[in-house]
Amino acid sequence: MAKTRKNRKCDKAELKTIDTMYQKVFELLGPMVVLHANGKTDDIKKYMMVLECLKNALEYRSKHVKEKDLKVAVKEKLKNVLILIDHAKKDFK
């Protein structure tokens, strides 16, 4: 069965993809606040799904990356994404 966009696993994303996603979720935080204020809940749900996908990818990479400096960078990004998820869950209820 082919994986659709909706059920595709994110955990094994390439590091370049993870870096792009990481940058995007922080860039989109401001627009998400405005969308939430205007009642655009569908966009907020999609954003939250992307955050979860990124979290899963970073968790996977933090366990499977061998290079020490890269592992530290991945763990730092994971820490920041967890903070962002916590903030988004509180603000986008």
Beta strands, then each sheet from edge to edge (+ up, - down):
end
